[in-house]
């Protein structure tokens, strides 16, 4: 009888330990679309713009690396729709000037290795491109200064 009790106790302990150590497998789906397909999936809106060195864009609050916070609403709410025919449409959701066009047409081409995008004649390295996030890096030269920038777009 003592052997049966010990056996049931041992089976119970093993069962509890098995449940405690059981890990649930991740159910995060793996993205199968190409970067080109991701870029064309829907319109992108600028959600962040940062500079490695502080810049004063608006002349009001001093220099900052957060350029997005210094931008006017009409500069940061535009959406960009990359189309299969290699055109991109910029939609001005809020106009900066009353006589400004509602949309602008441009072009884009993804490099064969999908590491850069030629957007309206400028080539941008793609730092990240997922189903919800598009990040490009580039530099701008103003006078003797060169600014390293990173722009993030979201859906």
Helices and strands as residue ranges (DSSP letters): H 2-21, H 35-40, E 44-55, E 64-66, G 68-70, H 73-76, E 79-82, E 87-91, E 103-110, E 116-119, E 122-129, E 133-142, E 145-154
